[in-house]
Amino acid sequence: MSPQRLRAMFAGGGLATLAAVSVLALGGGSTPATAADRAAGDRAASLAAEAGPGAFGAGKQYVPGAAAERRAAEHAPAVPLPDGQAFDDINWNNGALSDAEIQGLLEFNAACRWWIADADRPSKDSAAVVAAIPGWPSMRGGDRHTVALAFTVGGDAKLAAAVLASCRAESKA
Amino acid sequence: MTRGKPVRKRLRRPRIGRTTLSLAGAALLAVPATASANVYTDIPDFNISETPVTYSSYLATSSSGVQYRWVDSPWKGNAVQTASCYSNSQYGAAYYPPGTTIYQGIGTVPNGACFNLRGWTATGQGSMSFYDGRLFR
């Protein structure tokens, strides 16, 4: 399959996500959206439209510490976080990391923070981001996808509660 | 003795059956929401090198600890690790000498937490490809 065709497929997925975001934005929310939240919703949808990062172990490896952290800083602007939060609790010293692994860490870390934010201070825009998370590159398959879907409308509430509890525990650690 | 009577008796549902069913139903309802069970997951072609490689991410389905074994006897010393999908911090790891195919604990991962399964060969050993393993989580 050509790169152009792949990109077109992901762009289609992005449009679907944008449509879902728009539908959610029309629904009833409990907290007024801030400009930062709205920007996060747009970035969440854009991220869902990006091509996948490839296999976890493939590609260039970044040595632990500063090199991995610098590479993460390049990826980070594409991954939205709730207002005022930062990627300040990721351990960049636990072995070498590939681009896909770095992206996966940033996205799961951000996802946890959005799941917590949406549980504690639900808004139309946090709901829009949570709805877009299953489409993020590292969340499109396997258990990560199952977990992300649990937080969407009609998802597995029991699984979402267990994951949310682990996110809360890790974010406080 | 008539022909129909014993048949009717056999078809009648015993009273204890109904009670047992009710008790079983009540017991099912009483199971806490966080109840979970361990599962086995095949890990085909876990290709590792001296640089740590993430195979995939998994959800811990209980808090009893994650274990891993090589199904194909490894011919190189290697280590397998569980690391948090959230923070990349290590939950645990185990060293597998060449030829080791027994289960070993590779971390206590809380129920509901996502972990990355990572592996690498010992320094100077090079890579090891197409070896299968099994995860208990």
Interface residues (C-beta under 8 A of the other chain):
Chain A: F56 G57 Q61 D89 I90 N91 W92 N94 G95 A96 L97 S98 E101 G104 L105 F108 N109 C112 G142 D143 R144 T146 V147 K158 L159 A161 A162 V163 L164 A165 S166 C167 A169 E170 S171 A173
Chain B: A33 T34 S36 N47 T51 P52 V53 T54 Y55 S56 S57 Y58 L59 Q81 A83 S84 C85 Y86 S87 N88 S89 Q90 P110 N111 G112 A113 C114 N116 R118 W120
